[in-house]
Amino acid sequence: MDRGDIEESGGEEEFPRLGGGKYRPVGAHDRAVVEMSSIDPGSSSSSSSTLKNIRVVAPEEMGAGAREGPIPEDGVNGHQKESKLELFGFDSLVNILGLKSMTGEQIPAPSSPRDGEDISIMQGHPKPALKMGTMMGVFVPCLQNILGIIYYIRFTWIVGMAGIGQSLVLVLLCGLCTFLTTISLSAIATNGAMKGGGPYYLIGRALGPEVGISIGLCFFLGNAVAGALYVLGAVETFLKAFPAAGIFRETITKVNGTAVAESVQSPSSHDLQIYGIVVTILLCFIVFGGVKMINRVAPAFLLPVLLSILCIFIGMFLAKTDDPDTGITGLRLKSFRDNWSSAYQMTNNAGIPDPLGGTYWSFNELVGLFFPAVTGIMAGSNRSASLKDTQRSIPVGTLAATLSTTLLYVISVLFFGAVATRDKLLTDRLLTATVAWPLPLIVHVGIILSTLGAALQSLTGAPRLLAAIANDDILPILNYFKVADTSEPHIATLFTALICIGCVVIGNLDLITPTVTMFYLLCYAGVNLSCFLLDLLDAPSWRPRWKYHHWSLSFVGASLCIVIMFLISWLFTVIAIALASLIYKYVGLKGKAGDWGDGFKSAYFQLALRSLRSLGADQVHPKNWYPIPLVFCRPWGQLPENVPCHPKLADFANCMKKKGRGMSIFVSILDGDYYECAEEAKEACKQLATYIEYKRCEGVAEIVVAPNMTEGFRGIIQTMGLGNLKPNIVVMRYPEIWRRENLTEIPSTFVGIINDCITANKGVVIIKGLEEWPNEYQRQYGTIDLYWIVRDGGLMLLLSQLLLTKESFESCKIQLFCIAEEDSDAEALKADVKKFLYDLRMQAEVIVVTMKSWDIRSEGNSKEDSLEAFDAAQRRISDYLGEIKSQGSTPRLANGKMMVVNEQQVEKFLYTMLKLNSTILSYSRMAAVVLVSLPPPPLNHPAYFYMEYMDLLVENVPRMLIVRGYHKDVVTLFT
């Protein structure tokens, strides 16, 4: 295109061009429109099925109407509404990022442009859901849940019992706990989008599904029990305001410490139970009838609460001596001084002072009683899906509610302590209503409405929490509570109502509140621990918008939660932690895996990095040496379908670990081109990982794509592992099928693998008779015989000891055969070996076997079968040499070196192997397993020759481990 073809208009932004000219953005009325779409699926050309048709449509073809309206539906291929950004091999950003809510489009699942599929983006404009702001979405719900029954009917009593000084400490202690928890909650909640479940979702995604479900279920129980707390508070307030409504006779209690004993009336526990059950059932019907109406009306319950609090403070300012009731002093400094110190004493079950009562109150018990008055900070996070801006609303709204209520409690302590005598504070459970201006009825109505509203919130939030846990599909037992996204959790609501009714039957508010406190504190501790872990690890994904946080604050918050739990009751704390631990263990045993990228995974990663760096790159000391076997899964033969590794290889890998400690690396090689087999390799790796997990073998799976087995193994042996966590032993099966099935390529591959291991300084364990290897349930008897020929760093000795730690070999004994020359001192060698084994803390019977020097003529009395085997091997080797010589070319090895064959040396190798085999058959015919040193492949000998040597060594031995160390000590004499 010439520069003259680019139209420039003064109203458009211009971009500099390298050549000095100007480019402008492509406009809607350019001369040509490029349409990209998939090729017709019905095309017969398979080679071009993934190509895209690119059609340039001139304005003359589009017509005038096309310029003013959208592209017709019958464009290219007749069904594409708009072009797709597939020029660079990707779907549009809308598809990739899933921005359906931002574009108002219904987007199908993304697909690769290589698939040749056509993706249609259907335009739609669904009506957006009504979102709430910080005030109505977070602040009001939190305030409504925090300000409740404890403030109205227990707070004045707490001030009278603990005094003003300790009440201030109590308020500040509990307020500090919730404030630090709010800081942690703000950090986690602003680190990404939140789904349903509130604190369960936050804790589960931070600490893992086990911790999330265990704390989430406890928090669900806390919410369900809190519903009973609010119901009982409403009923008690109602019966106090209207005593005539009581069915049973009221309880009359004498006041302790007054000059003249007075009778104080309190509602009957039976009335609390009956009315409480009725109210709970009515609330359940409301919840079943319309949850949307509850969410709309619930904030309205807050207005009477705020009005009643205002009336209480006005009444305290207007109060005078004995006005409006006896014991009221007005705001007096004398009352402030008299009520500053504590007055802990015995009370009855209703909290009325009684020297014969069964309950003694202290600061610790008051913490448990008061703490529910500061809970409710999770109400905003539970509504995250309904907020306009979660990242801003949750921190601001929750912190505002926490600080404002804490300030209200501090001011109330000062005013309550100065407005009445201690006896009045302890005996008038509705002192807030007594001093309220102009009528106590205002406070009664405020209490009832606030408690009923809070009870509705509990009966609405708790079932949704349970449904959110069930919908994650981690715990199968919770499948009954699953619900669709737009459905109501009716079964979970009914279950919550049953728990609530059971707590209402208890009928004692002071016994229920510590239980609620424990569950809330456990949840708050989980939130703080989550933020502590995430903040301390500081993973790249940890980028919360709320910047005012630090891991030390979260740690102090979690510690404070635990301290408060033990302050309240060590018994209740142990029970709560034990319940959470049982749920944790149950989820670990019965739950499904949930990969949420939790903080523990990040902690494990950081710990692994630190451990890897601390190990360094130096040689591992024998005291700290662990076998890290590289299990070569590719068998020399066929495996059953869908079995990626020989089952006995996994059994043997477990035998190389002491009490299951250690790691195995299972590798397999897939022949082919990497670009063609990459997806197949990924699927094979998943299958192999699943299989080794099924075999309960701790390890990792790796699949390598290579042109052939030799190249693949050479790459594995060089690159597998990190630092000192590289594999140190290669485990593979002996290729017994090579001669039977005439697989001529096996010898060169087998010898190449052994040479690669020697070059890479790796130990080698070759298993002969793998089919006969016992599993963990097949107990073996007899001996484990070691033919220790060369020094291998103690690897063969260590393997025998590891075998003894397994149930299948624990009944066996070890026999150590030392192969010595004829002229060596057998007794001295035996004594030295015994002393060596004693220092190694190993028990074995030492047997010295003297092998004569090689001389075929000295074996005139050899057995006939041994001579036949020897002659047959010689004959096959001669035939092999004859074939090579008949080709006329210079024989060379696989590595390109010239092959030099010394027939006398070949005969010596054959005879030595035959003699060792005869010795093994003579001494170890009944052995459970035989371990023998692996001879290295001789230089300049063909791989075929080495296989002949090895066949003579393993002949007629049913189960053998051929071991080669890597010239590093793996055992030590020293502590």
VOBALO-262840 format. One line per 10 residues: number of its first residue (from 1); their letters; for each residue x, y, z of C-alpha. Coordinates in steps of 0.2 Angstrom, whole numbers, padded with zeros to 4 digits. Layout:
<sites>
NUM> a> X/Y/Z  ...
</sites>
This chain:
<sites>
1> mdrgdieesg> 0000/0000/0000  0007/0017/-0005  0008/0031/0007  -0005/0040/-0003  -0017/0026/0001  -0017/0031/0020  -0030/0044/0023  -0025/0057/0036  -0039/0067/0045  -0035/0081/0057
11> geeefprlgg> -0047/0074/0070  -0039/0057/0072  -0024/0054/0083  -0008/0050/0073  0006/0038/0076  0023/0040/0070  0030/0028/0057  0047/0022/0055  0049/0029/0038  0044/0047/0043
21> gkyrpvgahd> 0026/0046/0038  0010/0044/0049  -0001/0029/0053  -0018/0031/0060  -0030/0019/0069  -0041/0008/0058  -0058/0016/0057  -0075/0008/0055  -0077/0015/0037  -0060/0009/0030
31> ravvemssid> -0059/0003/0012  -0057/-0015/0016  -0063/-0026/0031  -0053/-0042/0035  -0064/-0056/0040  -0056/-0071/0048  -0066/-0087/0051  -0064/-0106/0052  -0063/-0116/0037  -0079/-0125/0033
41> pgssssssst> -0080/-0141/0044  -0086/-0151/0029  -0070/-0148/0019  -0063/-0163/0012  -0045/-0157/0014  -0038/-0164/0030  -0021/-0156/0029  -0029/-0139/0029  -0042/-0141/0041  -0034/-0129/0054
51> lknirvvape> -0032/-0115/0041  -0042/-0100/0042  -0051/-0091/0027  -0046/-0073/0025  -0057/-0063/0014  -0055/-0045/0010  -0072/-0037/0007  -0071/-0021/-0003  -0084/-0007/0001  -0092/-0010/-0016
61> emgagaregp> -0096/-0028/-0010  -0103/-0023/0007  -0115/-0011/0001  -0121/0006/0009  -0131/-0003/0022  -0117/-0013/0028  -0107/0003/0032  -0120/0009/0043  -0125/-0007/0052  -0117/-0022/0058
71> ipedgvnghq> -0110/-0036/0047  -0124/-0047/0041  -0125/-0064/0049  -0123/-0073/0033  -0105/-0067/0031  -0091/-0079/0029  -0097/-0097/0032  -0114/-0089/0034  -0115/-0089/0053  -0101/-0077/0060
81> kesklelfgf> -0108/-0061/0068  -0091/-0053/0071  -0072/-0057/0067  -0061/-0066/0080  -0044/-0061/0085  -0036/-0077/0080  -0022/-0070/0070  -0009/-0074/0083  -0016/-0091/0088  -0027/-0085/0102
91> dslvnilglk> -0045/-0082/0106  -0051/-0065/0110  -0046/-0058/0127  -0064/-0059/0131  -0064/-0078/0129  -0047/-0080/0137  -0051/-0070/0153  -0069/-0075/0154  -0075/-0057/0155  -0093/-0061/0153
101> smtgeqipap> -0100/-0049/0166  -0090/-0034/0159  -0095/-0037/0141  -0113/-0043/0143  -0109/-0057/0131  -0113/-0076/0133  -0096/-0083/0129  -0093/-0101/0125  -0078/-0111/0132  -0062/-0106/0124
111> ssprdgedis> -0055/-0117/0111  -0038/-0118/0103  -0038/-0111/0085  -0029/-0127/0080  -0045/-0137/0082  -0053/-0129/0067  -0069/-0126/0077  -0080/-0110/0074  -0084/-0100/0090  -0099/-0089/0089
121> imqghpkpal> -0101/-0075/0102  -0119/-0072/0106  -0123/-0055/0111  -0134/-0052/0125  -0137/-0039/0139  -0143/-0047/0154  -0150/-0036/0168  -0136/-0033/0180  -0140/-0038/0198  -0142/-0025/0211
131> kmgtmmgvfv> -0126/-0022/0220  -0124/-0014/0238  -0111/-0002/0243  -0101/-0001/0259  -0114/0006/0270  -0129/-0006/0267  -0118/-0021/0261  -0105/-0021/0275  -0107/-0008/0289  -0125/-0011/0293
141> pclqnilgii> -0125/-0030/0293  -0109/-0030/0304  -0117/-0017/0316  -0133/-0027/0317  -0124/-0043/0321  -0112/-0035/0334  -0125/-0024/0343  -0136/-0037/0351  -0143/-0045/0366  -0127/-0045/0377
151> yyirftwivg> -0126/-0026/0377  -0144/-0024/0383  -0147/-0038/0396  -0129/-0043/0401  -0117/-0028/0399  -0123/-0019/0415  -0122/-0035/0425  -0104/-0037/0418  -0099/-0020/0424  -0107/-0023/0441
161> magigqslvl> -0097/-0040/0443  -0080/-0035/0435  -0080/-0017/0440  -0076/-0002/0428  -0058/-0005/0428  -0058/-0024/0423  -0073/-0021/0412  -0063/-0009/0402  -0049/-0022/0401  -0062/-0034/0395
171> vllcglctfl> -0069/-0023/0382  -0052/-0018/0375  -0045/-0036/0375  -0060/-0043/0365  -0060/-0027/0354  -0041/-0029/0350  -0045/-0047/0346  -0058/-0043/0333  -0048/-0028/0327  -0033/-0038/0323
181> ttislsaiat> -0044/-0051/0315  -0052/-0038/0304  -0035/-0032/0298  -0031/-0050/0293  -0049/-0052/0285  -0046/-0036/0275  -0030/-0042/0268  -0036/-0059/0263  -0053/-0053/0256  -0044/-0040/0245
191> ngamkgggpy> -0032/-0053/0237  -0044/-0059/0225  -0063/-0063/0221  -0073/-0071/0234  -0086/-0084/0232  -0100/-0090/0245  -0095/-0097/0262  -0087/-0081/0270  -0073/-0086/0282  -0074/-0104/0276
201> yligralgpe> -0069/-0099/0259  -0055/-0088/0265  -0048/-0101/0277  -0050/-0116/0265  -0041/-0107/0251  -0027/-0101/0262  -0024/-0116/0273  -0031/-0130/0262  -0048/-0140/0262  -0045/-0150/0278
211> vgisiglcff> -0042/-0135/0289  -0056/-0125/0279  -0069/-0138/0282  -0065/-0142/0300  -0065/-0123/0305  -0080/-0120/0293  -0091/-0133/0301  -0086/-0127/0318  -0091/-0109/0313  -0107/-0116/0306
221> lgnavagaly> -0111/-0124/0323  -0106/-0107/0331  -0119/-0098/0320  -0132/-0111/0323  -0130/-0110/0342  -0129/-0091/0341  -0147/-0091/0333  -0152/-0100/0349  -0143/-0086/0359  -0153/-0072/0350
231> vlgavetflk> -0170/-0082/0352  -0167/-0084/0371  -0162/-0066/0373  -0178/-0060/0364  -0189/-0072/0374  -0181/-0067/0390  -0184/-0049/0386  -0202/-0052/0382  -0205/-0061/0398  -0197/-0047/0408
241> afpaagifre> -0207/-0034/0400  -0223/-0044/0401  -0222/-0055/0416  -0241/-0060/0414  -0236/-0070/0398  -0227/-0083/0408  -0235/-0100/0409  -0225/-0106/0424  -0222/-0098/0440  -0207/-0086/0440
251> titkvngtav> -0191/-0090/0450  -0189/-0079/0465  -0171/-0076/0472  -0165/-0067/0487  -0152/-0054/0484  -0135/-0056/0492  -0126/-0041/0500  -0141/-0029/0503  -0146/-0022/0519  -0163/-0028/0517
261> aesvqspssh> -0166/-0044/0507  -0176/-0041/0492  -0185/-0054/0481  -0180/-0053/0463  -0190/-0062/0450  -0183/-0070/0434  -0192/-0080/0420  -0195/-0098/0422  -0183/-0109/0412  -0198/-0119/0405
271> dlqiygivvt> -0206/-0103/0399  -0189/-0099/0390  -0189/-0116/0382  -0207/-0116/0376  -0207/-0098/0369  -0190/-0101/0362  -0195/-0116/0352  -0211/-0107/0346  -0201/-0092/0340  -0188/-0103/0332
281> illcfivfgg> -0201/-0112/0322  -0209/-0096/0316  -0192/-0089/0311  -0189/-0105/0301  -0205/-0102/0292  -0200/-0084/0288  -0183/-0091/0281  -0191/-0104/0271  -0204/-0091/0264  -0192/-0078/0257
291> vkminrvapa> -0174/-0075/0260  -0174/-0060/0248  -0186/-0051/0259  -0176/-0055/0275  -0161/-0047/0267  -0171/-0031/0262  -0180/-0029/0279  -0165/-0034/0291  -0156/-0018/0290  -0172/-0009/0295
301> fllpvllsil> -0171/-0018/0312  -0155/-0008/0315  -0165/0008/0317  -0175/0004/0333  -0158/-0003/0340  -0149/0014/0337  -0164/0023/0343  -0165/0013/0359  -0146/0016/0362  -0149/0034/0360
311> cifigmflak> -0164/0034/0373  -0153/0024/0385  -0139/0038/0385  -0152/0052/0386  -0160/0043/0401  -0143/0041/0410  -0140/0060/0408  -0158/0064/0415  -0157/0051/0429  -0157/0057/0447
321> tddpdtgitg> -0156/0048/0464  -0169/0034/0464  -0176/0041/0448  -0183/0032/0438  -0180/0017/0450  -0172/0013/0467  -0153/0010/0465  -0151/0023/0452  -0139/0037/0457  -0138/0047/0441
331> lrlksfrdnw> -0121/0051/0434  -0111/0052/0451  -0092/0052/0454  -0096/0042/0470  -0104/0028/0460  -0090/0028/0448  -0077/0026/0463  -0088/0013/0471  -0090/0003/0455  -0072/0004/0450
341> ssayqmtnna> -0066/-0012/0458  -0072/-0030/0455  -0085/-0039/0465  -0084/-0057/0459  -0096/-0069/0469  -0108/-0084/0468  -0124/-0083/0458  -0138/-0095/0454  -0141/-0101/0436  -0150/-0085/0432
351> gipdplggty> -0135/-0074/0437  -0143/-0067/0452  -0131/-0066/0467  -0134/-0080/0479  -0122/-0087/0492  -0129/-0104/0489  -0128/-0103/0470  -0118/-0115/0460  -0108/-0103/0449  -0093/-0093/0454
361> wsfnelvglf> -0089/-0079/0441  -0072/-0073/0438  -0064/-0062/0424  -0061/-0078/0413  -0079/-0083/0414  -0084/-0065/0409  -0073/-0065/0394  -0083/-0080/0388  -0100/-0071/0392  -0095/-0055/0384
371> fpavtgimag> -0086/-0060/0368  -0102/-0064/0358  -0105/-0045/0359  -0090/-0041/0348  -0093/-0055/0335  -0102/-0052/0319  -0087/-0045/0309  -0089/-0058/0296  -0106/-0052/0291  -0099/-0041/0277
381> snrsaslkdt> -0088/-0055/0270  -0103/-0066/0269  -0111/-0054/0257  -0096/-0052/0245  -0106/-0058/0230  -0118/-0043/0232  -0105/-0030/0234  -0101/-0017/0221  -0083/-0016/0226  -0077/-0030/0237
391> qrsipvgtla> -0059/-0024/0238  -0065/-0007/0246  -0081/-0011/0255  -0076/-0026/0266  -0060/-0017/0274  -0069/0000/0277  -0086/-0006/0282  -0079/-0020/0294  -0066/-0009/0302  -0079/0005/0304
401> atlsttllyv> -0091/-0006/0313  -0078/-0014/0324  -0071/0003/0330  -0088/0011/0332  -0095/-0003/0343  -0079/-0004/0353  -0080/0014/0356  -0098/0012/0361  -0094/-0001/0373  -0080/0009/0382
411> isvlffgava> -0091/0024/0384  -0105/0013/0390  -0094/0005/0404  -0090/0022/0410  -0108/0028/0410  -0116/0012/0417  -0103/0012/0431  -0107/0029/0436  -0126/0029/0435  -0131/0015/0447
421> trdklltdrl> -0126/0006/0463  -0117/-0011/0462  -0132/-0020/0469  -0143/-0012/0455  -0131/-0017/0442  -0131/-0035/0448  -0149/-0037/0451  -0158/-0028/0437  -0155/-0038/0421  -0164/-0025/0411
431> ltatvawplp> -0156/-0009/0418  -0154/-0002/0401  -0173/-0002/0399  -0175/0005/0417  -0165/0021/0413  -0171/0023/0395  -0180/0039/0391  -0195/0041/0390  -0201/0024/0392  -0193/0007/0395
441> livhvgiils> -0204/0000/0381  -0193/0008/0368  -0178/-0003/0374  -0189/-0018/0375  -0194/-0016/0357  -0176/-0013/0352  -0170/-0028/0361  -0183/-0039/0353  -0181/-0032/0336  -0162/-0033/0336
451> tlgaalqslt> -0162/-0051/0343  -0175/-0057/0330  -0166/-0048/0316  -0149/-0056/0322  -0158/-0073/0324  -0164/-0072/0306  -0147/-0068/0300  -0140/-0083/0309  -0154/-0094/0302  -0150/-0087/0285
461> gaprllaaia> -0131/-0087/0285  -0127/-0103/0293  -0137/-0114/0280  -0128/-0105/0266  -0111/-0108/0275  -0115/-0127/0276  -0121/-0127/0258  -0105/-0118/0252  -0095/-0132/0261  -0106/-0146/0253
471> nddilpilny> -0105/-0138/0235  -0086/-0139/0236  -0088/-0158/0235  -0074/-0162/0246  -0084/-0171/0260  -0096/-0184/0252  -0106/-0185/0268  -0112/-0167/0265  -0119/-0171/0248  -0137/-0169/0255
481> fkvadtseph> -0134/-0151/0258  -0129/-0147/0240  -0139/-0134/0231  -0139/-0125/0214  -0132/-0108/0213  -0149/-0100/0213  -0158/-0112/0224  -0162/-0110/0242  -0153/-0122/0255  -0169/-0129/0262
491> iatlftalic> -0162/-0145/0269  -0147/-0136/0277  -0160/-0123/0284  -0170/-0137/0292  -0154/-0145/0299  -0149/-0128/0306  -0166/-0126/0314  -0165/-0143/0323  -0148/-0138/0331  -0155/-0121/0336
501> igcvvignld> -0170/-0129/0344  -0159/-0141/0353  -0149/-0127/0361  -0165/-0117/0365  -0171/-0132/0375  -0156/-0129/0386  -0164/-0113/0391  -0149/-0105/0399  -0141/-0090/0390  -0125/-0090/0401
511> litptvtmfy> -0121/-0108/0397  -0124/-0106/0378  -0113/-0090/0376  -0096/-0099/0380  -0100/-0112/0367  -0103/-0099/0354  -0087/-0090/0359  -0076/-0105/0357  -0082/-0108/0339  -0080/-0089/0334
521> llcyagvnls> -0063/-0088/0342  -0058/-0104/0332  -0064/-0096/0316  -0055/-0080/0320  -0039/-0089/0324  -0040/-0098/0307  -0042/-0081/0298  -0027/-0074/0307  -0016/-0089/0304  -0021/-0089/0286
531> cflldlldap> -0015/-0071/0284  0000/-0074/0294  0005/-0089/0283  0001/-0080/0267  0010/-0064/0272  0025/-0073/0279  0028/-0083/0263  0024/-0068/0252  0021/-0078/0236  0020/-0069/0220
541> swrprwkyhh> 0001/-0071/0220  -0001/-0062/0237  -0005/-0045/0232  -0019/-0038/0243  -0026/-0021/0240  -0027/-0018/0258  -0009/-0013/0263  -0011/-0009/0281  -0006/-0027/0287  0009/-0036/0293
551> wslsfvgasl> 0012/-0054/0297  0016/-0050/0315  -0001/-0042/0318  -0009/-0058/0311  0002/-0069/0323  -0003/-0058/0338  -0021/-0059/0333  -0020/-0078/0332  -0011/-0080/0348  -0024/-0068/0357
561> civimflisw> -0038/-0079/0350  -0030/-0095/0358  -0026/-0086/0374  -0044/-0080/0376  -0050/-0097/0372  -0040/-0104/0387  -0044/-0089/0398  -0063/-0094/0396  -0061/-0112/0399  -0047/-0124/0395
571> lftviaiala> -0060/-0139/0395  -0071/-0130/0381  -0055/-0126/0372  -0049/-0143/0372  -0066/-0150/0366  -0067/-0137/0352  -0049/-0140/0346  -0052/-0159/0347  -0069/-0157/0337  -0060/-0147/0324
581> sliykyvglk> -0045/-0160/0324  -0058/-0175/0322  -0066/-0166/0307  -0049/-0163/0300  -0044/-0181/0301  -0060/-0187/0294  -0059/-0175/0279  -0041/-0181/0276  -0047/-0199/0276  -0064/-0198/0267
591> gkagdwgdgf> -0063/-0181/0258  -0059/-0179/0240  -0043/-0169/0234  -0046/-0151/0232  -0032/-0142/0223  -0035/-0124/0229  -0017/-0118/0229  -0017/-0116/0248  -0004/-0108/0258  0003/-0124/0265
601> ksayfqlalr> 0008/-0129/0247  0018/-0113/0246  0025/-0116/0263  0030/-0134/0257  0038/-0126/0242  0048/-0113/0253  0053/-0127/0265  0059/-0137/0251  0069/-0123/0243  0077/-0119/0260
611> slrslgadqv> 0081/-0138/0263  0088/-0139/0246  0100/-0124/0248  0105/-0131/0265  0110/-0147/0258  0122/-0139/0247  0131/-0147/0232  0144/-0156/0242  0144/-0175/0244  0131/-0181/0257
621> hpknwypipl> 0138/-0188/0273  0135/-0207/0275  0125/-0203/0291  0113/-0193/0281  0112/-0203/0265  0095/-0209/0259  0093/-0220/0243  0084/-0210/0230  0080/-0223/0217  0077/-0219/0198
631> vfcrpwgqlp> 0065/-0232/0194  0066/-0236/0175  0048/-0241/0171  0050/-0246/0153  0050/-0265/0154  0059/-0277/0143  0042/-0284/0139  0024/-0281/0138  0013/-0275/0152  -0006/-0276/0155
641> envpchpkla> -0017/-0262/0147  -0017/-0246/0158  -0003/-0252/0169  0011/-0239/0166  0024/-0247/0177  0028/-0265/0182  0019/-0268/0199  0034/-0277/0206  0045/-0262/0202  0034/-0251/0214
651> dfancmkkkg> 0035/-0265/0227  0054/-0266/0226  0055/-0247/0227  0046/-0247/0243  0058/-0260/0249  0072/-0248/0247  0065/-0236/0260  0066/-0237/0279  0048/-0235/0286  0043/-0227/0270
661> rgmsifvsil> 0055/-0212/0272  0063/-0208/0255  0058/-0203/0238  0057/-0213/0222  0057/-0206/0204  0048/-0216/0191  0053/-0212/0174  0048/-0219/0157  0053/-0215/0139  0041/-0212/0125
671> dgdyyecaee> 0049/-0214/0108  0044/-0201/0095  0045/-0183/0091  0042/-0171/0106  0030/-0159/0096  0019/-0174/0091  0019/-0184/0107  0019/-0169/0120  0000/-0172/0124  0002/-0190/0125
681> akeackqlat> 0017/-0189/0137  0007/-0178/0149  -0007/-0190/0149  0005/-0204/0152  0013/-0195/0166  -0004/-0192/0175  -0007/-0211/0173  0010/-0215/0180  0008/-0203/0195  -0010/-0211/0198
691> yieykrcegv> -0003/-0228/0198  0012/-0225/0210  0000/-0217/0222  -0012/-0232/0220  0004/-0243/0225  0007/-0232/0240  0024/-0228/0234  0030/-0210/0238  0038/-0203/0223  0036/-0193/0207
701> aeivvapnmt> 0032/-0198/0190  0041/-0191/0174  0039/-0195/0156  0052/-0191/0143  0050/-0190/0124  0065/-0195/0115  0070/-0202/0098  0075/-0219/0106  0078/-0226/0123  0096/-0223/0123
711> egfrgiiqtm> 0095/-0205/0120  0081/-0203/0132  0089/-0211/0146  0105/-0202/0143  0096/-0185/0145  0087/-0192/0161  0103/-0197/0169  0111/-0180/0166  0096/-0168/0171  0085/-0177/0183
721> glgnlkpniv> 0084/-0170/0201  0090/-0154/0209  0106/-0152/0219  0109/-0166/0232  0091/-0172/0228  0096/-0180/0212  0093/-0199/0210  0108/-0209/0216  0103/-0227/0211  0096/-0233/0195
731> vmrypeiwrr> 0083/-0247/0196  0078/-0257/0181  0073/-0275/0176  0085/-0287/0169  0080/-0291/0150  0077/-0309/0152  0067/-0309/0135  0081/-0303/0124  0086/-0321/0118  0069/-0329/0119
741> enlteipstf> 0061/-0316/0108  0077/-0313/0098  0077/-0294/0102  0094/-0290/0095  0093/-0271/0100  0092/-0275/0118  0110/-0279/0122  0117/-0262/0115  0103/-0252/0124  0106/-0262/0141
751> vgiindcita> 0125/-0260/0140  0123/-0241/0135  0112/-0238/0151  0125/-0247/0162  0139/-0237/0155  0129/-0221/0156  0126/-0224/0175  0144/-0228/0178  0149/-0212/0169  0137/-0202/0179
761> nkgvviikgl> 0143/-0210/0195  0126/-0218/0199  0123/-0234/0208  0114/-0248/0199  0102/-0261/0205  0096/-0274/0191  0082/-0285/0196  0082/-0303/0189  0066/-0313/0192  0055/-0298/0194
771> eewpneyqrq> 0040/-0308/0192  0045/-0318/0207  0048/-0303/0218  0036/-0304/0234  0024/-0290/0238  0021/-0284/0256  0009/-0298/0260  0020/-0313/0255  0032/-0317/0269  0049/-0325/0264
781> ygtidlywiv> 0059/-0337/0274  0077/-0342/0272  0092/-0331/0269  0097/-0315/0260  0114/-0320/0252  0127/-0307/0248  0141/-0311/0236  0152/-0296/0240  0166/-0296/0227  0171/-0278/0225
791> rdgglmllls> 0171/-0263/0237  0155/-0253/0233  0154/-0241/0247  0142/-0253/0257  0127/-0251/0245  0124/-0270/0245  0126/-0271/0264  0114/-0257/0266  0101/-0264/0254  0101/-0280/0264
801> qllltkesfe> 0097/-0271/0280  0083/-0261/0271  0075/-0277/0265  0075/-0284/0283  0064/-0269/0289  0050/-0275/0278  0037/-0287/0284  0040/-0299/0269  0059/-0301/0273  0059/-0299/0292
811> sckiqlfcia> 0060/-0317/0295  0076/-0319/0285  0094/-0320/0290  0109/-0312/0280  0124/-0322/0274  0139/-0313/0267  0150/-0323/0255  0167/-0315/0252  0174/-0321/0236  0193/-0322/0238
821> eedsdaealk> 0208/-0328/0228  0215/-0345/0231  0231/-0339/0240  0222/-0326/0251  0221/-0328/0270  0203/-0334/0272  0203/-0333/0291  0210/-0316/0292  0198/-0310/0279  0183/-0317/0288
831> advkkflydl> 0189/-0309/0305  0191/-0292/0297  0174/-0293/0289  0165/-0298/0305  0174/-0284/0314  0168/-0272/0300  0150/-0278/0301  0150/-0277/0320  0155/-0259/0319  0142/-0256/0306
841> rmqaevivvt> 0129/-0263/0318  0124/-0276/0306  0122/-0295/0310  0127/-0307/0296  0135/-0324/0295  0152/-0322/0285  0157/-0336/0273  0173/-0335/0264  0173/-0343/0247  0190/-0346/0238
851> mkswdirseg> 0189/-0346/0219  0203/-0354/0210  0213/-0344/0197  0206/-0346/0179  0212/-0361/0171  0200/-0371/0160  0211/-0386/0160  0210/-0388/0179  0192/-0391/0178  0192/-0408/0171
861> nskedsleaf> 0178/-0414/0184  0166/-0400/0179  0148/-0404/0179  0141/-0409/0162  0128/-0396/0162  0140/-0382/0166  0152/-0387/0152  0137/-0387/0140  0132/-0370/0145  0150/-0364/0143
871> daaqrrisdy> 0152/-0372/0126  0135/-0365/0120  0140/-0348/0125  0157/-0350/0116  0148/-0356/0101  0136/-0341/0100  0150/-0329/0102  0160/-0338/0088  0145/-0337/0077  0143/-0318/0081
881> lgeiksqgst> 0161/-0315/0077  0160/-0325/0060  0145/-0314/0055  0155/-0298/0058  0170/-0304/0049  0160/-0310/0034  0154/-0292/0031  0171/-0288/0026  0171/-0271/0035  0181/-0266/0051
891> prlangkmmv> 0170/-0271/0065  0166/-0256/0077  0156/-0254/0093  0140/-0243/0095  0151/-0228/0101  0161/-0229/0085  0177/-0236/0093  0185/-0251/0084  0181/-0268/0091  0196/-0277/0098
901> vneqqvekfl> 0192/-0295/0102  0204/-0306/0112  0196/-0323/0112  0206/-0329/0127  0200/-0314/0137  0182/-0318/0131  0184/-0336/0137  0191/-0330/0154  0175/-0319/0156  0164/-0333/0152
911> ytmlklnsti> 0172/-0345/0164  0172/-0333/0178  0154/-0330/0176  0150/-0348/0175  0161/-0352/0191  0152/-0338/0201  0135/-0345/0195  0140/-0362/0201  0145/-0355/0218  0129/-0346/0220
921> lsysrmaavv> 0119/-0362/0215  0129/-0372/0227  0127/-0361/0242  0111/-0351/0239  0099/-0362/0230  0086/-0360/0245  0090/-0341/0247  0075/-0329/0247  0085/-0317/0237  0103/-0316/0231
931> lvslppppln> 0113/-0300/0229  0129/-0300/0218  0141/-0287/0212  0138/-0280/0194  0153/-0282/0183  0156/-0267/0172  0155/-0270/0153  0173/-0273/0147  0180/-0260/0135  0181/-0264/0117
941> hpayfymeym> 0169/-0279/0119  0152/-0279/0110  0136/-0278/0120  0131/-0295/0113  0146/-0302/0123  0142/-0294/0139  0124/-0301/0138  0132/-0318/0136  0142/-0315/0151  0127/-0309/0161
951> dllvenvprm> 0116/-0324/0156  0129/-0336/0162  0129/-0326/0179  0110/-0327/0182  0107/-0344/0175  0095/-0354/0185  0095/-0341/0199  0076/-0337/0202  0078/-0320/0211  0093/-0310/0211
961> livrgyhkdv> 0099/-0292/0213  0114/-0286/0203  0121/-0271/0212  0135/-0259/0208  0139/-0245/0220  0146/-0228/0214  0162/-0227/0224  0154/-0216/0238  0152/-0223/0256  0134/-0225/0260
971> vtlft> 0137/-0233/0277  0149/-0227/0291  0157/-0234/0307  0155/-0218/0317  0140/-0211/0326
</sites>
